[in-house]
Amino acid sequence: METLSQHTKNILGLKLVTDPRWVNLAALSISDILTDHAWCEQKAANSCISLIQRYNDKELLVNKLAPIVTEEWGHFRMVLTEINKRNLSLGKQRKDVYVNKLLDFQKRGGNIEDRLLDQLLTMALIEARSCERFKRLSEGLEDDYLKNFYRIFMESEAGHYTLFITLAEEYCPKEKVRNRWAEWLIYEKEIMESQEVRGDRIH
């Protein structure tokens, strides 16, 4: 039978799966996980809006990302509803070290194609890692309701990951996308290895 590690590598291409201890720590910090998850969904919606504004001349990108904005904001509302149902508070948005380190790897100069490629691959990688983390929660939590709750998000993030890769291949040569994606995966592995295992955040 295929293990979670093998499944993740086969489907998402990630070079390093989440430390198994993470889901156990997350189970002890559900209020923090829900807060962080809510803000992650809000930031995902904002990131799509930013891409639409920056590349408004790219019709396919605009038309594909517009519904994702709605979906991500709907996810924010879903998590917020769960927070309220548990009589918790939303809490403050934290500094996302993982995402900030990914942003450091983006190409700043050069041509528009290179910048767009890195922005799309950054978002694809965030969605891939989120999908992998949500899979951990959907399989490792003891709360059956939350297991089903996070399975819904896992499936959604997998679709978003695929969309961002598809858009990258639409606007850039496929070989270029594959080569740069390979570099991103190696870099992301290094980020994961450098971070301590914490159960109070999605990334």
VOGU-3710 file (C-alpha; in Angstrom, 3 decimals, decimal comma):
1> metlsqhtkn> 0,000/0,000/0,000  1,262/3,486/-0,845  2,367/5,437/2,213  1,491/9,079/2,851  5,082/10,001/2,107  5,006/8,252/-1,267  1,580/9,668/-2,113  2,700/13,204/-1,327  5,842/12,921/-3,413  3,978/11,344/-6,323
11> ilglklvtdp> 1,113/13,832/-6,417  2,659/17,076/-5,207  6,345/16,587/-5,916  7,381/17,834/-2,469  10,875/16,703/-1,505  10,198/16,489/2,224  7,002/15,482/3,977  5,874/17,033/7,232  7,408/15,670/10,415  4,821/13,238/11,904
21> rwvnlaalsi> 5,093/15,066/15,225  3,465/18,132/13,693  -0,085/16,791/13,645  0,186/15,708/17,283  1,326/19,183/18,271  -1,398/20,732/16,107  -4,034/18,659/17,900  -2,961/20,348/21,138  -3,156/23,817/19,548  -6,363/23,712/17,504
31> sdiltdhawc> -7,285/27,297/18,370  -3,924/28,507/17,033  -4,195/26,273/13,959  -7,662/27,605/13,146  -6,506/31,197/13,570  -3,479/30,686/11,379  -5,524/28,791/8,810  -8,070/31,611/8,601  -5,381/34,185/7,899  -3,743/31,885/5,331
41> eqkaanscis> -7,010/31,766/3,394  -7,352/35,536/3,590  -3,823/36,021/2,294  -4,441/33,537/-0,521  -7,429/35,577/-1,690  -5,381/38,780/-1,533  -2,532/37,198/-3,489  -4,884/36,235/-6,312  -6,324/39,747/-6,366  -2,794/41,146/-6,556
51> liqryndkel> -1,960/38,933/-9,549  -5,153/39,985/-11,325  -4,318/43,642/-10,778  -0,700/43,246/-11,876  -1,383/41,112/-14,962  -4,792/42,394/-16,022  -3,801/42,023/-19,682  -3,549/38,228/-19,345  -7,127/37,198/-19,968  -6,812/33,528/-19,043
61> lvnklapivt> -5,092/34,329/-15,754  -7,764/36,878/-14,825  -10,636/34,533/-15,693  -9,109/31,561/-13,864  -8,125/33,434/-10,712  -11,317/35,465/-10,284  -13,306/32,478/-8,968  -10,354/31,420/-6,806  -10,608/34,759/-4,996  -14,220/33,953/-4,171
71> eewghfrmvl> -13,337/30,410/-3,123  -10,459/31,447/-0,868  -12,573/34,107/0,808  -15,288/31,501/1,277  -12,703/29,309/2,976  -11,809/32,184/5,293  -15,474/32,447/6,241  -15,712/28,692/6,792  -12,775/28,719/9,185  -14,092/31,834/10,918
81> teinkrnlsl> -17,442/30,087/11,416  -15,637/27,131/12,983  -13,696/29,486/15,262  -16,925/31,172/16,390  -18,681/27,827/16,866  -15,949/26,797/19,286  -16,269/30,105/21,167  -12,739/31,068/20,166  -11,470/34,376/18,836  -9,903/34,972/15,446
91> gkqrkdvyvn> -6,637/36,138/16,927  -3,901/38,191/15,336  -2,214/37,529/12,041  1,337/36,315/12,593  4,482/36,803/10,597  4,704/33,911/8,139  8,380/32,946/8,109  7,798/30,127/5,618  6,118/32,360/3,022  8,605/35,184/3,543
101> klldfqkrgg> 11,480/32,804/2,835  9,739/31,668/-0,343  9,386/35,290/-1,430  13,128/35,749/-0,959  13,697/33,170/-3,697  11,629/35,011/-6,296  13,449/36,707/-9,144  13,125/40,471/-8,767  14,751/41,803/-11,897  14,734/40,416/-15,391
111> niedrlldql> 11,741/40,208/-17,649  8,034/40,012/-16,867  7,866/36,339/-17,823  10,432/35,357/-15,189  8,696/37,374/-12,484  5,274/35,960/-13,350  6,662/32,429/-13,407  8,127/32,742/-9,930  4,969/34,319/-8,546  2,837/31,487/-9,904
121> ltmaliears> 5,253/28,820/-8,683  5,376/30,416/-5,238  1,612/30,161/-4,991  1,669/26,605/-6,345  4,177/25,618/-3,675  2,182/27,214/-0,859  -0,917/25,360/-2,038  1,019/22,081/-2,314  2,402/22,369/1,220  -0,994/23,412/2,567
131> cerfkrlseg> -2,557/20,398/0,844  0,023/18,116/2,433  -0,564/19,623/5,877  -4,344/19,381/5,530  -3,937/15,725/4,570  -2,000/15,204/7,788  -4,824/16,805/9,778  -7,538/14,879/7,914  -5,850/11,591/8,778  -4,159/12,265/12,098
141> leddylknfy> -6,649/14,185/14,237  -8,906/12,274/16,636  -11,788/14,724/16,150  -13,841/13,154/13,324  -15,544/16,429/12,483  -12,227/18,234/12,038  -10,838/15,316/10,036  -13,656/15,749/7,507  -13,335/19,533/7,731  -9,702/19,398/6,693
151> rifmeseagh> -10,255/16,806/3,986  -12,418/19,378/2,172  -9,577/21,890/2,299  -7,021/19,276/1,238  -8,947/18,534/-1,955  -9,392/22,215/-2,729  -5,716/23,044/-2,271  -4,724/20,211/-4,609  -6,858/21,787/-7,316  -5,326/25,213/-6,745
161> ytlfitlaee> -1,807/23,802/-6,902  -2,585/22,256/-10,277  -4,115/25,495/-11,561  -1,050/27,586/-10,764  1,243/25,094/-12,499  -1,093/25,058/-15,515  -1,079/28,865/-15,699  2,704/28,903/-15,491  2,878/26,534/-18,451  0,412/28,714/-20,346
171> ycpkekvrnr> 2,617/31,794/-20,146  6,081/30,203/-20,122  7,751/27,341/-22,027  7,003/24,032/-20,298  10,647/23,039/-20,039  11,436/26,343/-18,369  8,596/25,788/-15,921  9,787/22,252/-15,103  13,368/23,363/-14,535  12,423/26,280/-12,329
181> waewliyeke> 9,892/24,154/-10,407  12,646/21,649/-9,646  14,730/24,489/-8,185  11,781/25,667/-6,102  11,193/22,187/-4,691  14,797/21,874/-3,570  14,702/25,328/-1,992  11,430/24,574/-0,202  12,929/21,379/1,220  15,768/23,435/2,680
191> imesqevrgd> 13,244/25,810/4,277  11,370/22,918/5,852  14,560/21,397/7,189  15,586/24,705/8,765  12,329/25,264/10,642  11,491/23,908/14,063  8,439/21,657/14,335  5,607/23,808/15,682  1,960/22,900/16,035  0,544/26,412/16,108
201> rih> 0,728/27,174/12,391  -0,161/25,656/9,042  3,268/26,279/7,465
//
